[in-house]
Amino acid sequence: MDKIVIYGGKKLKGEVIISGSKNSALPIMFAALLTDEPVTIANVPSLADIETTIAFLNFIGKKTIKKGSVVKAYSSDKYRHVAPYDLVRKMRASVLIMGPLLARLKRVDVSLPGGCTIGARPIDMHLDAFKKLGSEILVKGGYVKTSVKNRLKGAVIDFKFPSVGATENTLLSAVLAEGITTIVNAACEPEIEDLANVLNKMGAKIVGAGTKKIIIEGVDRLHGFTHELIPDRIEAATYMIAAAITKGGITLLRVIPEHLKVVSDKLRNSGMHIKETKNTIFAKWVRSLKPQDVETEVYPGFPTDVQAQWMALMSVVKGKSTIKENIFENRFMHVAELQRFGANISMDGKIVNINGVEKFSGAPVMVSDLRAGAALVLAGLAAEGKSIVSRIYHLDRGYDMLEKKFKNLGANIKRIHK
């Protein structure tokens, strides 16, 4: 099992190209199932989750290949309607297979999903949306069996929480439904807009993506598309925090600064120098930082996917700060590992209280989930001495060329195979 070894204490400097968004890539790749015409997706990162999705599409019957940063999908004679446990257990986003297959095949059987262990993350909102569109649901033998007799029918779907996955699955099914579907309390993330832009390129009729109300007018048929993914705002935020925690200066290339406003504002408030152009961000440490409290919220609020990285940073900022996690339960598993570096952190339910320490000391640590892993790498980069980060397969799910990018910024970091 691979590990990452870091000798910390180096100020990171230079430029880093931000890869395409993983959270855009997955639903857009599944959207290829909605057409039998060729599909080309550019700026696709090289990640374990991308490889899993390609394997998934090929298993279902959609011939899909990746060459460099381009994914191409081709026509298929026949799709399977069953998504087995061996594939679904590797990636939570596998449930996004349900929407397009239900729309195309009128039936889909999906094993209950896996992925990061950061809370229950149930799929009840996905299933409620499918029910409102006219499908029947049966849970049997570890599978969710969803079917519709004729064609899905448009409906008003009012989410109790603006779930990204449920919004995406509803879009992926309602585009081929009969009539008009209205999503109320929809997720507003940039990845939702990216998916809707692709579906509209295919011939769908969607308005309102990026707002809390999305209206979809169903069509009979969708076509192929060519699309370049938006940059990964979570990867970008991680490198901005890397500049802060190592007291360095990093220029992020190929970013959309607007997608990172809340993180940029928090870093500015802490004392970082942040300069933006149309598609770059320069983040530089210029003085001792001040602690900043954060509370995770749905977009455009502070992202839950940046909470762990922010905790690592605040742990070495003099003074007291708090972090409140409102999105996922059980997403503080990195606390104990950060304490191994010397962090002074205490938990109180959904709130973490941090007393900043002067410095971290290198330590052996273990990754529990994707973003926790990023936090531990950041801590290792800031720490004095040697750190060994284990179970890095979590990181491979969401960070493209992580060690190479950090090494290019001056980090003493390497992957070892054990």
Secondary structure, DSSP 8 states (H G I E B T S, - for coil): --EEEEE-----EEEEE--B-HHHHHHHHHHGGG-SS-EEEES----HHHHHHHHHHHHHT--EEEETTEEEE---S----EE-HHHHTT-GGGGGGHHHHHHHHSEEEEE------SS----HHHHHHHHHTT-EEEEETTEEEEE-SS--B--EEE-SS--HHHHHHHHHHHTTSBSEEEEES----HHHHHHHHHHHHTT-EEE-TTSSEEEEE--S----EEEE--B-HHHHHHHHHHHHHTT-EEEEES--GGGGHHHHHHHHHHT-EEEE-SSEEEEE--S------EEB-STTSB-GGGHHHHHHHHTTSSSEEEEE--S-TT--THHHHHHHHT-EEEEETTEEEEE--S--B--EEE--SHHHHHHHHHHHHHSBSEEEEE-THHHHTT-TTHHHHHHHTT-EEEEE--
